[in-house]
């Protein structure tokens, strides 16, 4: 690949990264400014802390977020690297701008249940979009990454949860209202679920494990009726000390009942385990 084409590809990549960070921060800005902030709810992180001076002193949420992130930016530049620092700076500045921009408009709802659900959805999707391009909006995720750079053995997710719990507690103490914490917890839960959905999708497959003495008949029937491949795995029952054949089959959710019915019809005593599978690659699934 020649130098000119390489520069063109890199430029395209940077522009797409910028676009995704802008879209993600805009969604987060709407979620905070139009749903959580008007109802005194918190999504954790520095935006949650910024809610307190906003109500008590009238300080701009965006400005407060930027001020709180300054020491984090300095440490991020020193400890993590220039590229992540620039993405974090961009994400934080855009988020601060969008929160202040959308705060100028009347809130969409004053119902806290609706606010924590829809606010959580928007913030969760926006956060996932930014994480997809390895970006950041500062706050709890940046703090956790910096702490982890000093103590690699610590869990990033645990650090974020601890930080968010502290922020929600501060909100409860400041506003003297326990419900704020309860609703905020729902918003954070919804955010987490939306991040999982964006990253992993909703098209879960199922893994069915069948243990039966009539494994040959069951596997043949599944192959002919459902047209799904079945894998036989040699196993041993530790209680009975007998060797057995364990069948494993990956299927769509709609096929689970049919496969279970086939196993039960052939052998009413068959042992069946069904579990969710996040992603499957290969023939008949993702390629």
Secondary structure, 3 states (H helix, E strand, C coil): CCHHHHHHHHHHHHHHHHHHHHHHHHHHHHHHHHHHHHHCCCCCHHHHHHHHHHHHHCCCHHHHHHHHHHHHHHHHHHHCCHHHHHHHHHHHHHHHHHHHHHCCCCCCCCCHHHHHHHHHHHHHHHHHHHHHCCCCCCHHHHHHHHHHHHCCCCCHHHHHHHHHHHHHHHHHHHHCCHHHHHHHHHHHHHHHHHHHHHHHCCCCEEEEEEECCCHHHHHHHHHHHCCCCCEEEEEEECCCCEEEEEEEEEECHHHHHHHHHHHHHHCCCCEEEEEEECCCECCCCEC
